[in-house]
Amino acid sequence: MTIVDWDREAVKRGLAEGRVLLIDVREPHEFAQGHIPGSISHPLSTFDLEGLQALIAEDGRRPVLSCAAGVRSARALDYAQSQGVPLTEHYLGGFKDWAAAGEEIA
């Protein structure tokens, strides 16, 4: 499995420049309680790989997965790669790192 870890600064820069599609794989209730501004919800428990691929193709930005701390996003990358989908990037620190740093939360 190939995983490329992004840190908070890379995620912030990518979002600010409009070149990153941040995909939050936490559960809907977690996302509703707070998420990184600009991220979209795509829960791991109902991970729809076809839908995700269509979204990524339509959006055109670079997909980076995120979760609470990097475990579920890595799991999602593993699953995607096992199905032949070349997703490799995730925010290693995830929402916990973002919130702990005092970054804006939506």
Biopython code that builds the backbone (N, CA, C, O; Angstrom):
import numpy as np
from Bio.PDB.StructureBuilder import StructureBuilder

atoms = [
    (1, "MET", "N", (0.845, -1.184, 0.000)),
    (1, "MET", "CA", (0.000, 0.000, 0.000)),
    (1, "MET", "C", (0.886, 1.242, 0.000)),
    (1, "MET", "O", (1.909, 1.295, 0.684)),
    (2, "THR", "N", (0.482, 2.217, -0.763)),
    (2, "THR", "CA", (1.194, 3.494, -0.842)),
    (2, "THR", "C", (0.374, 4.565, -0.142)),
    (2, "THR", "O", (-0.798, 4.775, -0.456)),
    (3, "ILE", "N", (1.012, 5.241, 0.816)),
    (3, "ILE", "CA", (0.350, 6.341, 1.520)),
    (3, "ILE", "C", (1.289, 7.536, 1.547)),
    (3, "ILE", "O", (2.465, 7.423, 1.892)),
    (4, "VAL", "N", (0.735, 8.685, 1.173)),
    (4, "VAL", "CA", (1.468, 9.948, 1.256)),
    (4, "VAL", "C", (0.807, 10.764, 2.358)),
    (4, "VAL", "O", (-0.366, 11.125, 2.261)),
    (5, "ASP", "N", (1.568, 11.048, 3.402)),
    (5, "ASP", "CA", (1.056, 11.805, 4.545)),
    (5, "ASP", "C", (1.147, 13.305, 4.277)),
    (5, "ASP", "O", (2.192, 13.818, 3.876)),
    (6, "TRP", "N", (0.039, 13.992, 4.505)),
    (6, "TRP", "CA", (0.019, 15.452, 4.460)),
    (6, "TRP", "C", (-0.029, 15.962, 5.888)),
    (6, "TRP", "O", (-0.632, 15.334, 6.759)),
    (7, "ASP", "N", (0.610, 17.111, 6.131)),
    (7, "ASP", "CA", (0.515, 17.737, 7.440)),
    (7, "ASP", "C", (-0.475, 18.906, 7.369)),
    (7, "ASP", "O", (-0.988, 19.230, 6.298)),
    (8, "ARG", "N", (-0.732, 19.520, 8.499)),
    (8, "ARG", "CA", (-1.721, 20.590, 8.585)),
    (8, "ARG", "C", (-1.402, 21.747, 7.632)),
    (8, "ARG", "O", (-2.294, 22.253, 6.952)),
    (9, "GLU", "N", (-0.164, 22.155, 7.583)),
    (9, "GLU", "CA", (0.203, 23.288, 6.728)),
    (9, "GLU", "C", (-0.040, 22.984, 5.250)),
    (9, "GLU", "O", (-0.492, 23.857, 4.508)),
    (10, "ALA", "N", (0.251, 21.772, 4.819)),
    (10, "ALA", "CA", (0.013, 21.400, 3.421)),
    (10, "ALA", "C", (-1.486, 21.391, 3.119)),
    (10, "ALA", "O", (-1.908, 21.823, 2.046)),
    (11, "VAL", "N", (-2.287, 20.900, 4.064)),
    (11, "VAL", "CA", (-3.736, 20.884, 3.887)),
    (11, "VAL", "C", (-4.262, 22.318, 3.826)),
    (11, "VAL", "O", (-5.048, 22.650, 2.939)),
    (12, "LYS", "N", (-3.838, 23.163, 4.755)),
    (12, "LYS", "CA", (-4.276, 24.566, 4.770)),
    (12, "LYS", "C", (-3.933, 25.258, 3.457)),
    (12, "LYS", "O", (-4.765, 25.954, 2.874)),
    (13, "ARG", "N", (-2.719, 25.064, 3.004)),
    (13, "ARG", "CA", (-2.257, 25.694, 1.763)),
    (13, "ARG", "C", (-3.078, 25.181, 0.569)),
    (13, "ARG", "O", (-3.510, 25.966, -0.275)),
    (14, "GLY", "N", (-3.285, 23.869, 0.507)),
    (14, "GLY", "CA", (-4.047, 23.288, -0.594)),
    (14, "GLY", "C", (-5.484, 23.773, -0.629)),
    (14, "GLY", "O", (-6.026, 24.045, -1.701)),
    (15, "LEU", "N", (-6.107, 23.884, 0.548)),
    (15, "LEU", "CA", (-7.477, 24.395, 0.612)),
    (15, "LEU", "C", (-7.529, 25.870, 0.223)),
    (15, "LEU", "O", (-8.401, 26.289, -0.538)),
    (16, "ALA", "N", (-6.593, 26.649, 0.749)),
    (16, "ALA", "CA", (-6.568, 28.087, 0.459)),
    (16, "ALA", "C", (-6.344, 28.360, -1.033)),
    (16, "ALA", "O", (-6.902, 29.306, -1.589)),
    (17, "GLU", "N", (-5.533, 27.532, -1.666)),
    (17, "GLU", "CA", (-5.245, 27.702, -3.094)),
    (17, "GLU", "C", (-6.323, 27.074, -3.973)),
    (17, "GLU", "O", (-6.301, 27.245, -5.192)),
    (18, "GLY", "N", (-7.256, 26.356, -3.374)),
    (18, "GLY", "CA", (-8.338, 25.735, -4.130)),
    (18, "GLY", "C", (-7.921, 24.537, -4.959)),
    (18, "GLY", "O", (-8.585, 24.192, -5.936)),
    (19, "ARG", "N", (-6.826, 23.902, -4.575)),
    (19, "ARG", "CA", (-6.348, 22.766, -5.360)),
    (19, "ARG", "C", (-6.572, 21.415, -4.686)),
    (19, "ARG", "O", (-6.238, 20.374, -5.253)),
    (20, "VAL", "N", (-7.140, 21.426, -3.466)),
    (20, "VAL", "CA", (-7.355, 20.185, -2.720)),
    (20, "VAL", "C", (-8.839, 19.961, -2.462)),
    (20, "VAL", "O", (-9.558, 20.872, -2.051)),
    (21, "LEU", "N", (-9.279, 18.737, -2.709)),
    (21, "LEU", "CA", (-10.610, 18.278, -2.332)),
    (21, "LEU", "C", (-10.406, 17.436, -1.077)),
    (21, "LEU", "O", (-9.968, 16.289, -1.167)),
    (22, "LEU", "N", (-10.719, 17.994, 0.092)),
    (22, "LEU", "CA", (-10.519, 17.303, 1.357)),
    (22, "LEU", "C", (-11.754, 16.459, 1.655)),
    (22, "LEU", "O", (-12.852, 16.988, 1.828)),
    (23, "ILE", "N", (-11.565, 15.156, 1.714)),
    (23, "ILE", "CA", (-12.654, 14.196, 1.871)),
    (23, "ILE", "C", (-12.585, 13.604, 3.273)),
    (23, "ILE", "O", (-11.667, 12.850, 3.593)),
    (24, "ASP", "N", (-13.551, 13.948, 4.097)),
    (24, "ASP", "CA", (-13.608, 13.519, 5.499)),
    (24, "ASP", "C", (-14.352, 12.187, 5.575)),
    (24, "ASP", "O", (-15.531, 12.112, 5.230)),
    (25, "VAL", "N", (-13.666, 11.138, 6.024)),
    (25, "VAL", "CA", (-14.271, 9.804, 6.083)),
    (25, "VAL", "C", (-14.833, 9.458, 7.461)),
    (25, "VAL", "O", (-15.197, 8.310, 7.714)),
    (26, "ARG", "N", (-14.902, 10.449, 8.351)),
    (26, "ARG", "CA", (-15.531, 10.202, 9.657)),
    (26, "ARG", "C", (-17.034, 10.009, 9.464)),
    (26, "ARG", "O", (-17.569, 10.266, 8.386)),
    (27, "GLU", "N", (-17.692, 9.564, 10.499)),
    (27, "GLU", "CA", (-19.132, 9.318, 10.446)),
    (27, "GLU", "C", (-19.906, 10.643, 10.396)),
    (27, "GLU", "O", (-19.402, 11.675, 10.840)),
    (28, "PRO", "N", (-21.134, 10.609, 9.854)),
    (28, "PRO", "CA", (-21.909, 11.842, 9.706)),
    (28, "PRO", "C", (-22.075, 12.636, 11.003)),
    (28, "PRO", "O", (-22.007, 13.865, 10.983)),
    (29, "HIS", "N", (-22.292, 11.952, 12.131)),
    (29, "HIS", "CA", (-22.453, 12.683, 13.394)),
    (29, "HIS", "C", (-21.159, 13.374, 13.802)),
    (29, "HIS", "O", (-21.208, 14.451, 14.396)),
    (30, "GLU", "N", (-20.008, 12.791, 13.503)),
    (30, "GLU", "CA", (-18.725, 13.429, 13.805)),
    (30, "GLU", "C", (-18.541, 14.668, 12.930)),
    (30, "GLU", "O", (-18.137, 15.728, 13.410)),
    (31, "PHE", "N", (-18.839, 14.518, 11.658)),
    (31, "PHE", "CA", (-18.721, 15.631, 10.716)),
    (31, "PHE", "C", (-19.629, 16.778, 11.140)),
    (31, "PHE", "O", (-19.227, 17.941, 11.103)),
    (32, "ALA", "N", (-20.864, 16.446, 11.545)),
    (32, "ALA", "CA", (-21.834, 17.468, 11.963)),
    (32, "ALA", "C", (-21.382, 18.207, 13.210)),
    (32, "ALA", "O", (-21.710, 19.381, 13.385)),
    (33, "GLN", "N", (-20.632, 17.536, 14.083)),
    (33, "GLN", "CA", (-20.155, 18.175, 15.314)),
    (33, "GLN", "C", (-19.006, 19.136, 15.059)),
    (33, "GLN", "O", (-18.684, 19.955, 15.921)),
    (34, "GLY", "N", (-18.395, 19.052, 13.910)),
    (34, "GLY", "CA", (-17.299, 19.946, 13.552)),
    (34, "GLY", "C", (-16.425, 19.316, 12.495)),
    (34, "GLY", "O", (-16.125, 18.123, 12.546)),
    (35, "HIS", "N", (-16.018, 20.130, 11.533)),
    (35, "HIS", "CA", (-15.170, 19.625, 10.461)),
    (35, "HIS", "C", (-14.289, 20.757, 9.926)),
    (35, "HIS", "O", (-14.503, 21.931, 10.227)),
    (36, "ILE", "N", (-13.323, 20.383, 9.148)),
    (36, "ILE", "CA", (-12.418, 21.350, 8.544)),
    (36, "ILE", "C", (-13.187, 22.090, 7.450)),
    (36, "ILE", "O", (-13.762, 21.453, 6.567)),
    (37, "PRO", "N", (-13.205, 23.413, 7.495)),
    (37, "PRO", "CA", (-13.929, 24.173, 6.473)),
    (37, "PRO", "C", (-13.468, 23.786, 5.060)),
    (37, "PRO", "O", (-12.274, 23.701, 4.774)),
    (38, "GLY", "N", (-14.439, 23.561, 4.209)),
    (38, "GLY", "CA", (-14.139, 23.183, 2.835)),
    (38, "GLY", "C", (-14.087, 21.687, 2.598)),
    (38, "GLY", "O", (-14.027, 21.242, 1.452)),
    (39, "SER", "N", (-14.110, 20.900, 3.674)),
    (39, "SER", "CA", (-14.090, 19.445, 3.504)),
    (39, "SER", "C", (-15.488, 18.941, 3.175)),
    (39, "SER", "O", (-16.486, 19.606, 3.449)),
    (40, "ILE", "N", (-15.540, 17.753, 2.581)),
    (40, "ILE", "CA", (-16.817, 17.124, 2.286)),
    (40, "ILE", "C", (-16.889, 15.798, 3.027)),
    (40, "ILE", "O", (-15.866, 15.166, 3.289)),
    (41, "SER", "N", (-18.092, 15.387, 3.360)),
    (41, "SER", "CA", (-18.298, 14.145, 4.104)),
    (41, "SER", "C", (-18.489, 12.973, 3.149)),
    (41, "SER", "O", (-19.291, 13.033, 2.217)),
    (42, "HIS", "N", (-17.734, 11.905, 3.402)),
    (42, "HIS", "CA", (-17.859, 10.649, 2.660)),
    (42, "HIS", "C", (-17.482, 9.523, 3.637)),
    (42, "HIS", "O", (-16.357, 9.024, 3.600)),
    (43, "PRO", "N", (-18.421, 9.124, 4.512)),
    (43, "PRO", "CA", (-18.126, 8.207, 5.622)),
    (43, "PRO", "C", (-17.547, 6.854, 5.200)),
    (43, "PRO", "O", (-17.977, 6.252, 4.216)),
    (44, "LEU", "N", (-16.582, 6.405, 5.957)),
    (44, "LEU", "CA", (-15.959, 5.108, 5.702)),
    (44, "LEU", "C", (-16.948, 3.963, 5.870)),
    (44, "LEU", "O", (-16.854, 2.959, 5.162)),
    (45, "SER", "N", (-17.895, 4.097, 6.795)),
    (45, "SER", "CA", (-18.844, 3.002, 7.053)),
    (45, "SER", "C", (-19.748, 2.717, 5.858)),
    (45, "SER", "O", (-20.280, 1.614, 5.731)),
    (46, "THR", "N", (-19.923, 3.693, 4.995)),
    (46, "THR", "CA", (-20.739, 3.511, 3.792)),
    (46, "THR", "C", (-19.928, 3.908, 2.561)),
    (46, "THR", "O", (-20.456, 4.502, 1.621)),
    (47, "PHE", "N", (-18.664, 3.580, 2.579)),
    (47, "PHE", "CA", (-17.718, 4.036, 1.563)),
    (47, "PHE", "C", (-18.141, 3.590, 0.169)),
    (47, "PHE", "O", (-18.062, 2.410, -0.173)),
    (48, "ASP", "N", (-18.587, 4.548, -0.622)),
    (48, "ASP", "CA", (-19.045, 4.318, -1.980)),
    (48, "ASP", "C", (-17.920, 4.719, -2.923)),
    (48, "ASP", "O", (-17.782, 5.890, -3.277)),
    (49, "LEU", "N", (-17.129, 3.752, -3.322)),
    (49, "LEU", "CA", (-15.954, 4.040, -4.128)),
    (49, "LEU", "C", (-16.322, 4.569, -5.515)),
    (49, "LEU", "O", (-15.646, 5.460, -6.029)),
    (50, "GLU", "N", (-17.376, 4.039, -6.127)),
    (50, "GLU", "CA", (-17.803, 4.540, -7.436)),
    (50, "GLU", "C", (-18.247, 5.995, -7.344)),
    (50, "GLU", "O", (-17.876, 6.826, -8.173)),
    (51, "GLY", "N", (-19.046, 6.287, -6.322)),
    (51, "GLY", "CA", (-19.495, 7.656, -6.127)),
    (51, "GLY", "C", (-18.341, 8.599, -5.865)),
    (51, "GLY", "O", (-18.325, 9.729, -6.355)),
    (52, "LEU", "N", (-17.372, 8.131, -5.089)),
    (52, "LEU", "CA", (-16.207, 8.950, -4.786)),
    (52, "LEU", "C", (-15.396, 9.218, -6.051)),
    (52, "LEU", "O", (-14.957, 10.344, -6.284)),
    (53, "GLN", "N", (-15.199, 8.194, -6.858)),
    (53, "GLN", "CA", (-14.455, 8.377, -8.108)),
    (53, "GLN", "C", (-15.158, 9.379, -9.015)),
    (53, "GLN", "O", (-14.499, 10.218, -9.630)),
    (54, "ALA", "N", (-16.474, 9.309, -9.109)),
    (54, "ALA", "CA", (-17.235, 10.245, -9.941)),
    (54, "ALA", "C", (-17.081, 11.668, -9.413)),
    (54, "ALA", "O", (-16.894, 12.609, -10.184)),
    (55, "LEU", "N", (-17.160, 11.814, -8.094)),
    (55, "LEU", "CA", (-17.004, 13.130, -7.475)),
    (55, "LEU", "C", (-15.625, 13.711, -7.768)),
    (55, "LEU", "O", (-15.502, 14.880, -8.134)),
    (56, "ILE", "N", (-14.600, 12.896, -7.607)),
    (56, "ILE", "CA", (-13.227, 13.346, -7.843)),
    (56, "ILE", "C", (-13.037, 13.750, -9.300)),
    (56, "ILE", "O", (-12.427, 14.779, -9.590)),
    (57, "ALA", "N", (-13.562, 12.936, -10.217)),
    (57, "ALA", "CA", (-13.425, 13.231, -11.644)),
    (57, "ALA", "C", (-14.147, 14.522, -12.003)),
    (57, "ALA", "O", (-13.634, 15.329, -12.778)),
    (58, "GLU", "N", (-15.326, 14.716, -11.446)),
    (58, "GLU", "CA", (-16.119, 15.914, -11.729)),
    (58, "GLU", "C", (-15.486, 17.158, -11.120)),
    (58, "GLU", "O", (-15.479, 18.225, -11.735)),
    (59, "ASP", "N", (-14.950, 17.014, -9.900)),
    (59, "ASP", "CA", (-14.408, 18.160, -9.167)),
    (59, "ASP", "C", (-13.088, 18.641, -9.755)),
    (59, "ASP", "O", (-12.886, 19.842, -9.931)),
    (60, "GLY", "N", (-12.194, 17.714, -10.058)),
    (60, "GLY", "CA", (-10.924, 18.066, -10.664)),
    (60, "GLY", "C", (-9.804, 18.452, -9.720)),
    (60, "GLY", "O", (-8.656, 18.575, -10.147)),
    (61, "ARG", "N", (-10.114, 18.648, -8.433)),
    (61, "ARG", "CA", (-9.048, 18.966, -7.480)),
    (61, "ARG", "C", (-8.371, 17.686, -6.993)),
    (61, "ARG", "O", (-8.870, 16.581, -7.201)),
    (62, "ARG", "N", (-7.248, 17.859, -6.353)),
    (62, "ARG", "CA", (-6.473, 16.739, -5.834)),
    (62, "ARG", "C", (-7.161, 16.177, -4.590)),
    (62, "ARG", "O", (-7.361, 16.912, -3.623)),
    (63, "PRO", "N", (-7.529, 14.887, -4.590)),
    (63, "PRO", "CA", (-8.217, 14.301, -3.436)),
    (63, "PRO", "C", (-7.251, 13.964, -2.301)),
    (63, "PRO", "O", (-6.235, 13.298, -2.501)),
    (64, "VAL", "N", (-7.594, 14.438, -1.115)),
    (64, "VAL", "CA", (-6.844, 14.123, 0.102)),
    (64, "VAL", "C", (-7.874, 13.678, 1.131)),
    (64, "VAL", "O", (-8.821, 14.408, 1.425)),
    (65, "LEU", "N", (-7.690, 12.478, 1.679)),
    (65, "LEU", "CA", (-8.625, 11.958, 2.667)),
    (65, "LEU", "C", (-8.246, 12.435, 4.057)),
    (65, "LEU", "O", (-7.078, 12.701, 4.342)),
    (66, "SER", "N", (-9.241, 12.537, 4.911)),
    (66, "SER", "CA", (-9.036, 12.978, 6.286)),
    (66, "SER", "C", (-10.006, 12.240, 7.190)),
    (66, "SER", "O", (-11.066, 11.796, 6.749)),
    (67, "CYS", "N", (-9.637, 12.112, 8.464)),
    (67, "CYS", "CA", (-10.529, 11.522, 9.467)),
    (67, "CYS", "C", (-10.220, 12.198, 10.801)),
    (67, "CYS", "O", (-9.854, 13.373, 10.827)),
    (68, "ALA", "N", (-10.361, 11.480, 11.889)),
    (68, "ALA", "CA", (-10.080, 12.073, 13.194)),
    (68, "ALA", "C", (-8.576, 12.218, 13.433)),
    (68, "ALA", "O", (-8.110, 13.266, 13.880)),
    (69, "ALA", "N", (-7.820, 11.156, 13.131)),
    (69, "ALA", "CA", (-6.387, 11.195, 13.433)),
    (69, "ALA", "C", (-5.508, 10.509, 12.392)),
    (69, "ALA", "O", (-4.292, 10.435, 12.570)),
    (70, "GLY", "N", (-6.092, 10.014, 11.324)),
    (70, "GLY", "CA", (-5.297, 9.391, 10.268)),
    (70, "GLY", "C", (-5.477, 7.893, 10.117)),
    (70, "GLY", "O", (-4.984, 7.316, 9.148)),
    (71, "VAL", "N", (-6.169, 7.243, 11.045)),
    (71, "VAL", "CA", (-6.333, 5.788, 10.984)),
    (71, "VAL", "C", (-7.383, 5.391, 9.943)),
    (71, "VAL", "O", (-7.115, 4.555, 9.081)),
    (72, "ARG", "N", (-8.562, 5.982, 10.021)),
    (72, "ARG", "CA", (-9.625, 5.621, 9.067)),
    (72, "ARG", "C", (-9.299, 6.085, 7.652)),
    (72, "ARG", "O", (-9.641, 5.406, 6.684)),
    (73, "SER", "N", (-8.650, 7.220, 7.527)),
    (73, "SER", "CA", (-8.289, 7.677, 6.181)),
    (73, "SER", "C", (-7.272, 6.715, 5.557)),
    (73, "SER", "O", (-7.333, 6.451, 4.357)),
    (74, "ALA", "N", (-6.346, 6.196, 6.351)),
    (74, "ALA", "CA", (-5.394, 5.198, 5.844)),
    (74, "ALA", "C", (-6.134, 3.917, 5.466)),
    (74, "ALA", "O", (-5.808, 3.290, 4.458)),
    (75, "ARG", "N", (-7.120, 3.524, 6.259)),
    (75, "ARG", "CA", (-7.929, 2.345, 5.957)),
    (75, "ARG", "C", (-8.677, 2.535, 4.632)),
    (75, "ARG", "O", (-8.753, 1.615, 3.817)),
    (76, "ALA", "N", (-9.223, 3.730, 4.427)),
    (76, "ALA", "CA", (-9.935, 4.032, 3.186)),
    (76, "ALA", "C", (-8.988, 3.989, 1.989)),
    (76, "ALA", "O", (-9.360, 3.502, 0.921)),
    (77, "LEU", "N", (-7.768, 4.495, 2.160)),
    (77, "LEU", "CA", (-6.773, 4.426, 1.087)),
    (77, "LEU", "C", (-6.437, 2.983, 0.752)),
    (77, "LEU", "O", (-6.326, 2.621, -0.419)),
    (78, "ASP", "N", (-6.274, 2.162, 1.779)),
    (78, "ASP", "CA", (-5.971, 0.746, 1.581)),
    (78, "ASP", "C", (-7.080, 0.076, 0.775)),
    (78, "ASP", "O", (-6.812, -0.656, -0.177)),
    (79, "TYR", "N", (-8.322, 0.331, 1.165)),
    (79, "TYR", "CA", (-9.455, -0.254, 0.457)),
    (79, "TYR", "C", (-9.484, 0.224, -0.996)),
    (79, "TYR", "O", (-9.622, -0.587, -1.911)),
    (80, "ALA", "N", (-9.356, 1.519, -1.209)),
    (80, "ALA", "CA", (-9.399, 2.072, -2.566)),
    (80, "ALA", "C", (-8.313, 1.441, -3.432)),
    (80, "ALA", "O", (-8.573, 1.037, -4.566)),
    (81, "GLN", "N", (-7.107, 1.358, -2.900)),
    (81, "GLN", "CA", (-6.010, 0.775, -3.663)),
    (81, "GLN", "C", (-6.248, -0.704, -3.950)),
    (81, "GLN", "O", (-5.887, -1.192, -5.020)),
    (82, "SER", "N", (-6.850, -1.417, -3.008)),
    (82, "SER", "CA", (-7.142, -2.839, -3.221)),
    (82, "SER", "C", (-8.170, -3.032, -4.342)),
    (82, "SER", "O", (-8.254, -4.107, -4.936)),
    (83, "GLN", "N", (-8.946, -1.986, -4.625)),
    (83, "GLN", "CA", (-9.956, -2.030, -5.684)),
    (83, "GLN", "C", (-9.448, -1.387, -6.980)),
    (83, "GLN", "O", (-10.208, -1.196, -7.930)),
    (84, "GLY", "N", (-8.154, -1.058, -7.002)),
    (84, "GLY", "CA", (-7.548, -0.503, -8.211)),
    (84, "GLY", "C", (-7.693, 0.995, -8.381)),
    (84, "GLY", "O", (-7.404, 1.531, -9.451)),
    (85, "VAL", "N", (-8.142, 1.683, -7.329)),
    (85, "VAL", "CA", (-8.300, 3.137, -7.388)),
    (85, "VAL", "C", (-7.042, 3.782, -6.803)),
    (85, "VAL", "O", (-6.707, 3.532, -5.645)),
    (86, "PRO", "N", (-6.348, 4.598, -7.578)),
    (86, "PRO", "CA", (-5.049, 5.124, -7.155)),
    (86, "PRO", "C", (-5.103, 6.322, -6.210)),
    (86, "PRO", "O", (-4.460, 7.339, -6.470)),
    (87, "LEU", "N", (-5.854, 6.218, -5.125)),
    (87, "LEU", "CA", (-5.830, 7.255, -4.095)),
    (87, "LEU", "C", (-4.659, 6.971, -3.170)),
    (87, "LEU", "O", (-4.462, 5.826, -2.763)),
    (88, "THR", "N", (-3.878, 7.992, -2.830)),
    (88, "THR", "CA", (-2.689, 7.763, -2.001)),
    (88, "THR", "C", (-2.502, 8.771, -0.874)),
    (88, "THR", "O", (-1.688, 8.531, 0.017)),
    (89, "GLU", "N", (-3.222, 9.887, -0.880)),
    (89, "GLU", "CA", (-2.888, 10.974, 0.038)),
    (89, "GLU", "C", (-3.920, 11.148, 1.147)),
    (89, "GLU", "O", (-5.127, 11.049, 0.923)),
    (90, "HIS", "N", (-3.409, 11.411, 2.349)),
    (90, "HIS", "CA", (-4.300, 11.696, 3.474)),
    (90, "HIS", "C", (-3.632, 12.649, 4.451)),
    (90, "HIS", "O", (-2.410, 12.792, 4.484)),
    (91, "TYR", "N", (-4.486, 13.301, 5.253)),
    (91, "TYR", "CA", (-4.036, 14.222, 6.294)),
    (91, "TYR", "C", (-3.749, 13.374, 7.518)),
    (91, "TYR", "O", (-4.670, 12.902, 8.185)),
    (92, "LEU", "N", (-2.481, 13.183, 7.810)),
    (92, "LEU", "CA", (-2.066, 12.284, 8.881)),
    (92, "LEU", "C", (-2.631, 12.673, 10.238)),
    (92, "LEU", "O", (-3.066, 11.798, 10.986)),
    (93, "GLY", "N", (-2.638, 13.936, 10.575)),
    (93, "GLY", "CA", (-3.132, 14.357, 11.891)),
    (93, "GLY", "C", (-4.636, 14.443, 11.986)),
    (93, "GLY", "O", (-5.203, 14.332, 13.073)),
    (94, "GLY", "N", (-5.281, 14.640, 10.863)),
    (94, "GLY", "CA", (-6.729, 14.694, 10.801)),
    (94, "GLY", "C", (-7.350, 15.812, 11.620)),
    (94, "GLY", "O", (-6.686, 16.775, 12.006)),
    (95, "PHE", "N", (-8.638, 15.656, 11.871)),
    (95, "PHE", "CA", (-9.410, 16.686, 12.550)),
    (95, "PHE", "C", (-8.859, 16.992, 13.944)),
    (95, "PHE", "O", (-8.871, 18.149, 14.364)),
    (96, "LYS", "N", (-8.384, 15.992, 14.657)),
    (96, "LYS", "CA", (-7.850, 16.231, 16.009)),
    (96, "LYS", "C", (-6.653, 17.180, 15.967)),
    (96, "LYS", "O", (-6.537, 18.076, 16.803)),
    (97, "ASP", "N", (-5.780, 16.984, 15.008)),
    (97, "ASP", "CA", (-4.616, 17.865, 14.859)),
    (97, "ASP", "C", (-5.070, 19.270, 14.496)),
    (97, "ASP", "O", (-4.559, 20.251, 15.039)),
    (98, "TRP", "N", (-6.021, 19.371, 13.585)),
    (98, "TRP", "CA", (-6.556, 20.664, 13.147)),
    (98, "TRP", "C", (-7.153, 21.439, 14.321)),
    (98, "TRP", "O", (-6.828, 22.605, 14.543)),
    (99, "ALA", "N", (-8.028, 20.771, 15.063)),
    (99, "ALA", "CA", (-8.700, 21.410, 16.195)),
    (99, "ALA", "C", (-7.708, 21.775, 17.307)),
    (99, "ALA", "O", (-7.796, 22.860, 17.882)),
    (100, "ALA", "N", (-6.773, 20.881, 17.609)),
    (100, "ALA", "CA", (-5.790, 21.127, 18.672)),
    (100, "ALA", "C", (-4.917, 22.330, 18.370)),
    (100, "ALA", "O", (-4.416, 22.984, 19.285)),
    (101, "ALA", "N", (-4.731, 22.627, 17.077)),
    (101, "ALA", "CA", (-3.904, 23.767, 16.677)),
    (101, "ALA", "C", (-4.707, 25.079, 16.704)),
    (101, "ALA", "O", (-4.157, 26.150, 16.447)),
    (102, "GLY", "N", (-5.997, 24.992, 17.014)),
    (102, "GLY", "CA", (-6.820, 26.192, 17.088)),
    (102, "GLY", "C", (-7.271, 26.707, 15.737)),
    (102, "GLY", "O", (-7.650, 27.871, 15.605)),
    (103, "GLU", "N", (-7.232, 25.847, 14.732)),
    (103, "GLU", "CA", (-7.678, 26.246, 13.398)),
    (103, "GLU", "C", (-9.200, 26.399, 13.380)),
    (103, "GLU", "O", (-9.899, 25.856, 14.235)),
    (104, "GLU", "N", (-9.698, 27.140, 12.401)),
    (104, "GLU", "CA", (-11.141, 27.357, 12.260)),
    (104, "GLU", "C", (-11.846, 26.020, 12.033)),
    (104, "GLU", "O", (-11.347, 25.149, 11.320)),
    (105, "ILE", "N", (-13.011, 25.879, 12.653)),
    (105, "ILE", "CA", (-13.823, 24.666, 12.520)),
    (105, "ILE", "C", (-15.209, 25.086, 12.021)),
    (105, "ILE", "O", (-15.800, 26.048, 12.511)),
    (106, "ALA", "N", (-15.697, 24.354, 11.055)),
    (106, "ALA", "CA", (-17.048, 24.621, 10.521)),
    (106, "ALA", "C", (-18.059, 23.771, 11.262)),
    (106, "ALA", "O", (-19.254, 23.839, 10.972)),
]
sb = StructureBuilder()
sb.init_structure("model")
sb.init_model(0)
sb.init_chain("A")
sb.init_seg("    ")
for serial, (resi, resn, name, xyz) in enumerate(atoms, 1):
    if name == "N":
        sb.init_residue(resn, " ", resi, " ")
    sb.init_atom(name, np.array(xyz, "f"), 0.0, 1.0, " ", f" {name:<3s}", serial, name[0])
structure = sb.get_structure()
